[in-house]
């Protein structure tokens, strides 16, 4: 018997052998959200060891869920990871799992789950690039309430450009247009749609900066849309 299998012909068993191993659904989440490089996938699951991530990617490749594609510039530039048709077919599964967690898992969220690096990486993906101004915008987040056991840090810089949106853990050296400060729990509640941006910024979150940024930041980050209702947890397949 394969130690990783259930030795059952049941389709649920066969699917679970590939998808239900620890960390695998989160790795699939990153791939479905458009991450393709090893480092970018790992940024979405920072508490997962790089060795285990490499193993899970190999398992998903062996299972026909993902495939390697060469980077631009030739094979010597390394590989990226891409979902196969079989992997794309799991998109609805991960979306439904996330919707279930949004409704029924809210009470399971504890202070130990407040990871600022995961939150900022998720906010980065949520940015509506088409709505951004032509110039670069830098938003600094000064977050409190992060438990010591987490990998997160207090300060983050979100660099917004139409061509590229990135998260920096160190000052990128660009002028800061806006500072958002307050408890990480509140910002997570806003991200998940439990609290509105207006409610948060009238109380627990402070936002300071030029009006041409502060007045539009909610829309740029699509925090005016409720995840799971107005905004899918897992984006639809591109192309």
N, C-alpha and C positions, 0 to 999 in steps of 0.2 A: 504493500500500500504506500502511495506517495504521502509523505508526512504533511504536505501542503494541501492535500485533497480530502474529500469526504467519502470517496468510493461509493458514490450514488449516481445513478443516471438522471436523477431529478434535475431539470433545467435550473432551478433555484440554486442547487448545490454547485452545478457547473459554473454559473455566473459568479457565485460567491467565492469560488476558488481563485478567481482572478481579481475581482473588484473589492471584496470585503476584507482584505488583509489590512493590517494597521498602516495608516498614512496614505494608502492607495487612493481613497476617494478625494483626499486633499490634493494629491499630485494630479489627479484627473481634473480637479477644479482649476488648478493653475494652467494646465494645458488648454482647457476649454475657454479660459479667459484670455488666451492668446500668447501665453508665455511659451517660448520654444527653447531657450538656452538653459543649460544646466544651472547656471548662476541665478537667472531670473526665476526659474522654478523654485530654487532653494530659498529665494527671498520671500516667497509666499509661505514657506514652511520652515522658518528659521530654527525651530527646535528639533527638527529632524536631522540626524547626522548625515553628512555628505555621503558617507559609505552606504548607509541604508537607502538614501535616495538613488544612488547609482544602482543598487540591487533592485529596487522597485522598478526603475526604468528598464532594466534588463528583463525583468519578469513581464512587464507590460509589452515589451517588444516581442518576447518569446510567445506571448499569448495572442499576438496579432492585433493589439490595441493601439500601439504606436509604431512609428517607423523612423529611421534616421534619414535626415536630408542634409546634404553638404551645405555649408555656409557659402555665401557668395565669395568668390575668389579662389575656389578650388578646394580639394579634399584636405590640403595642408592647413586650411583655416579651421578645421574641426567640423563637428556636426551639430545640427539642431534636431529637436524632437517634434514630430507632427502626428496628430491623430490619424489613424486609418479610418476607413468607412465603419469598421466594427467599433472603433473608439468613438466616432461621432455618434453612433447609435446609442451610446451611453449618456449623451448629453441630457436627455429628458430624465433619466434615472437620477443623475446628480442634482438636477433642478428640483425634482420632486422631493428628494431627500432634504435639500436645503429649505424648501417650503415647509416641510414637516417640522424641521428644527426651529424655524422662525416662529411657528405657532406653539409647538409643544415643548420646545427645548429652552424657552426663554428663562424659566426658573432654574435651569441648570447652570446658567452663566454665573460664575463667581469672580471675586476680585483677582484670583490667580489667572483668569483668562484674559485679563486686560494687557494685551501685548501691543505696544505702540507701533512697533515695526510692521506687524501684520495689518494694523488699522491703516497706517499711512500707505502701505503698498496697495491696499484695497481702495483707498481714496484715489490714488493715482490712476487706477484702472477706470474709475468712474467718471473722470473728467471728460466733458464734452469739448473736444478740441475745436470743433467747428464754431463754437460760441466764443472762443478766446479772442482777445484783441490781437492785432498784428505784432505787437511788441511782447517781449518777455515779461512775465509777472512772477514774482517770488513771494510766497507766503510762508511765514515762519509759524510753526506750531509749538507752543510752550505748554506741555501737558503735565498735569499733576495727578497723583493717585495711582502711579504705576508701581505694582508690587516689586520688591527687591528680587524675587525669584524669577522674574520675567527677563527676556532678552531685550526688552525695549529700553529706550532712552527718553529723556525728557524733551529734548529739542530736536525738531525735524524741519527741514526746508523743502517745500514743494515747489519745484521749478516748472512753471507752466509755459509751454510754447506750442504753437500749432503743430510743429514738426515732431516734437518730443516732449513728453512729460516725465519728470524724474523726481525721485525722493533722495535727499541728501541727509546724512547723519552728521555732517560737518558743514560749517558755513561755506557755501559755494563761492562766496566772494562777490556776489551781485547785490545791488541795493534791494532792501526788503520793502515791498509795497504794502504789506499787511501782516499783522500779528494776531493770531488766534490763540487765546490762553484760557485755561480752565481744566477741569477734571476730565480725564480720559473716559470715564464712565458715561459722562454726558455726551461726548462726541460719538461714542459707540452707539448710544441710544438714538442720536440723530441719524447716524449712518443706517441703522436698522429700521428707522421709521417709527420708533416708539415715542420720540419727542420731535417736534418741529424745530427747524433752524431758528425761526422767530422766537419761539418759547425759550430756546437755549440761550440765544444771544441777548435776551432780555433778563437773564438770570445768571446761570452757572458759567456760561461762556462769555468771554470778552473779546471783542473784535475791534482792532484799532488800525487805521491806515487811511489811505486816500479814498475818497468816496467813489471814484471810478473803479475801484477794486472791491471795496466792502459791499457796495450796492449790488454787485453782480456775482460775488463769490458763491453764493448758494446755488445759483443757476449753473455756473461753470462746473461745480462739483456735482451737479444734479442731485443736490440734497433737498430740492423741492419736489422730488419724486420718491414715492414710497417703494422701497425694494420689495419684490415679491408681488406687487400689485401693478405699479406704474413702470417698474424697472425689473427685468428678470434677474434672478440671482446669478444665473449662468447665461451669458450672452448667446444669442443664436449663432449658428454656424455662419461665418463670413463667406462671402462669395457665393 
